[in-house]
Amino acid sequence: MLGEVRIRLAGPDAGKGLAGWSLRGLESIELDGLSTARSEREPPAKAPAHPNGVAAIDHVVAITPALERTIAALQAAGLDLRRIREEPTPAGAPRQAFFRLGATILEVVQEPQEAIERGGGADRSAFFWGLALTAPEIEVTVAGLGDRVSEIRPAVQPGRRIATLRRGAGLALPVALITPPQSGRG
């Protein structure tokens, strides 16, 4: 458990990274290639913070070569589009869409054009890319991780701070640590 999310570690035979997820209340599980199952289980009780200071999953990141197509699939499945960010990210993605999934956000990032061309074109499906974990006392969490994590810096979201786990941390997907939002989330 991480916050209000059950996590199942599938082992090395499931592949690398985030292999899939299950969601409640979907009208469809066709989410433009994001491996999805319907969950019929009751929502879990909120878990206590982990000893490393991580309290929850803040957001799941997916990448798509065709943002409009992925948005349409997610909305058709009943996901709640909250906003589209029309500004380039620090990593060069031109646009992002944000969907509310209970306490967690799904951030869908449009690939930059050069990545689309390198990857074989815009016909490819969306894919899970990484996670951002809420660390309310980010200084303590980062100190405990030592050289496996970057320095803490301002996040894109005003008033929040973020640090990223380095490849040397041995994780199968990109993971960031982020402070909680200052007030309500969009």
Buried (B, 14 or more C-beta within 10 A) or exposed (E): EBBBBEEEEEEEEEEEBBBEBBBEEBEEEEBBBBBBEEBEEEEEEBBEBBEEBBBBBBBBBBBBBBBEBBBEBBBBBEBEBEEBBEEEBEEEBBBBBBBBBEBBBBBBBBBBEEBBEEEEEBEBBBBBBBBBBBBEEBEEBBEEBEEBBBEBEEBEBEEBBBBBBBEEEEBEBBBBBBBBBEEEBE
